[in-house]
Amino acid sequence: MDYDVTRIRSEFPGLERTLYNRPLIYLDNTATSQTPAAVVDAIVSGYTTAKANVHRGVHTLSQEATEMMEKSRRRVRDYINAASEREIIFTRGTTESLNLVASSFGGSRLQAGDELILTVMEHHANIVPWQLLQSRIPFSIKVVPIRPDGSLDMDAFRGLLSERTKIVSVCHASNVLGTVNPVADIIAEAHSRGIPVVIDGAQALPHMKVDVRALDADFYAFSAHKMYGPTGIGILYGKEALLNAMPPYQGGGEMIESVSFERTTFAELPFKFEAGTPDFVGASALPEALDFMERTGIDAIVAHEHTLLEHTTRRLLEEIPGIEIYGTAPGKCAIISFNLKGAHHYDTGMLLDKLGVAVRTGHHCAQPLMHALGIEGTVRASFAAYNTLAEADAFVDALKRVASMLQ
């Protein structure tokens, strides 16, 4: 069946906006995707028909809200092929998921003199939590470099593994380069030495189907808002045995079995890691986003995005002198990070905005990668299921106009 992008776009009311009397061309999908009407409708329904705190009430509304949230947990379990809903922890986003792992799992596993392996392409969310832990435990962080095309240097990775390596934590896909890392190989290499692996999947789930059991990932973190879902909802998958052995990340309501001033005992998974009132309305709307992706077909979405990526990249290189694109690894996600010779990325992005094109500028929460590339930041255009070839062409034409002003 042909990819019906017109039908797909009709599901996204946010795309109907105009900017400066021009149709909006939204190419900031790596930061956050737009949301289909079905997700918005589910949020409205949650707030208007079942706004009651979950897991705490015997009354009908509370029971309905609880069932909606737990149905969503089961839906996520099935979507990523987790073994149990007890392995699905709701958080506020990938950032909180990674903080949870670093603080709870890292805090109980890492000791003075141990080593943690990251890559140079990590988002700050997979760097800073580990550095915060370093202030309490003097372990070392080792960093895997990249090759000129933006792919991970796997030989260097293997060379960093040692008897002192206790955790490997890597992104599945780079939010700057688009590089898709060989996480199955990384996990297999680490597991052969008994080393657990944490995967930041924020940029991967929107562009591929992920089976956490096939990967044998120990932890896998991702966010709903990057895959057409609500903001403020993240998921941490963790193997049940590891989660059971970890201490709670936060304390409060929901995550307890009993509390006295002398002693507290904690609830079973997954509630042990879900302190306080959750965003049960947002969590309950997440299945609508997963339904959209499955209804459209993740393979079809990826093929469509790849067509946009290749078409746009070819035109940029052929028609804009002095453009430099960062990240050319085979099989990359539909992300184009670039700079115009002699132009600041911020100026480029501001002028594109005046022409109706929404892109990202800056270091993209990946300053160590920027330093490795020898730059301060980039302009980043990224595609999603609803972008069109006409939009890609309009973006290139707008950038040509901007280049003529700045170069």
Salt bridges, closest charged atoms under 4 A:
GLU11 OE2 - ARG7 NH1 2.65
GLU11 OE1 - ARG295 NH2 2.82
ASP28 OD2 - ARG360 NH1 3.03
ASP28 OD1 - ARG380 NH2 3.72
GLU67 OE2 - ARG74 NH2 2.68
GLU70 OE2 - HIS55 NE2 2.88
GLU70 OE1 - ARG73 NE 2.80
ASP78 OD1 - ARG77 NE 2.89
GLU85 OE1 - ARG77 NH1 2.78
GLU96 OE1 - ARG92 NE 3.47
ASP114 OD1 - LYS166 NZ 3.57
GLU115 OE2 - ARG164 NH1 3.71
ASP153 OD1 - ARG147 NH2 3.09
ASP155 OD2 - ARG147 NH2 3.45
ASP155 OD1 - ARG158 NH1 3.28
GLU189 OE2 - ARG158 NE 2.79
ASP216 OD2 - HIS191 ND1 2.97
ASP216 OD1 - LYS239 NZ 2.74
ASP218 OD2 - HIS191 NE2 2.65
ASP218 OD1 - LYS239 NZ 3.29
GLU240 OE2 - ARG86 NE 2.68
GLU254 OE1 - HIS55 ND1 3.01
GLU254 OE2 - ARG56 NE 2.78
GLU274 OE2 - ARG73 NH1 2.75
ASP291 OD1 - ARG75 NH2 2.74
GLU294 OE1 - ARG75 NH2 2.81
GLU305 OE1 - HIS207 ND1 2.78
GLU310 OE2 - HIS306 NE2 3.18
GLU319 OE2 - ARG315 NE 2.77
GLU319 OE1 - LYS400 NZ 2.97
GLU391 OE2 - ARG9 NH1 3.21
ASP393 OD1 - HIS311 NE2 2.65
ASP393 OD1 - ARG315 NH1 2.88
ASP397 OD1 - ARG315 NH2 2.77
